[in-house]
Amino acid sequence: MFYLLAALMVASAWAIVFTSNIVRMAVYLLLALSGAAGLYFLLDAELLGAVQLIVYVGGTLILIIFGVMLTSREIGMALKPKPWEGAAGVVLGIVLAGVLLLAQVYSQLPAEISSQGAGAVPGAASGGGATSGGGATVEAFGKVILGRYLLVFEVAGVLLLVVMVGAAYLARRTSWPRSAGGTQP
């Protein structure tokens, strides 16, 4: 099952890179994100798998598809990047892959969720959440995210809201026809 999901993700990622149709890119992204959720479930990380399906596959991808459909004049519009954009994308991809590799090598989970489950979290009930092989509980993750990292969590939410409103404003502003006076309604 692992090899099947990994092959699905790799093939979908390559298809995203090499197709020029935006709608097909979104479908391939759906397959890649669903494959990642499947891998999370295989690793007994049910929380991450469910978040992947709900947030990324169910929310973000649908938002991207609606954004493309509502702002595009042609449904089957094709992207034609310039050669320098492709080269910049390759360089950026290599740099980001290096950063992710360094982050993987040097990262550690916070002490309160990396040790043996809920007992390591101050105030967490022992045996109250589902564990996966002695790992951290969903309750422990929730306490850490909505405790110590609440401000960061909220700032990220506000940032995403501002980006979404700005994108909707720009898409709507460029799609309005100009009136005789040269101003927009």
C-alpha positions, 0 to 999 in steps of 0.5 A: 500500500505504501508503494502504491500511495507513494507512486500515486503521489510522485506521478501526480506531482510530476503531472502537475509540473508538466501539464499546462491546463489549470483544471487538470493541475487541480485534479492532480493536486487532489491526487497528490494530497490524497496520497499524502493523507493515505500515507499518514493513515498508514503511519497511524497518524490519524489526526494528521491524515484527517487534517490533510483530508479536511483542510487541504483536500476538502478546503484549500483545493476546493477554494483553488478550484473555485478561484480558478473557475470564477476568475478565469475567462476560459475554463480550459485556460493553459499556462505558458510560463516563460523560460526564466520562470521555469528556471527560477522555479527549479532553483527555488524548488532545490533551495526549498528542498534543501531547507526542508532537508535541513529542517528534518535533520535538525528539528525536534518536537517540543518536549511536551509532545515528543515524550511518552504520550499524555503523561508528559504534558502538564495537566493532561489526563493519562489515558484520555486520548488515543495514542499510536504506539506510545506517541503523543495524544491528540489531546496533547497536540491540542493543548500545545497548539491552543496553549503556547502557540495560540497567537501564532495559530491565530496570526496564521489564520488572519494572514490567510484571511487577508490573502484571500480577501486581497486575491478576491479584490484583485480578481474582481477589480481586473474583471470589471469592465471599464466605464466611459470615465475610466474609473471602476464602479 
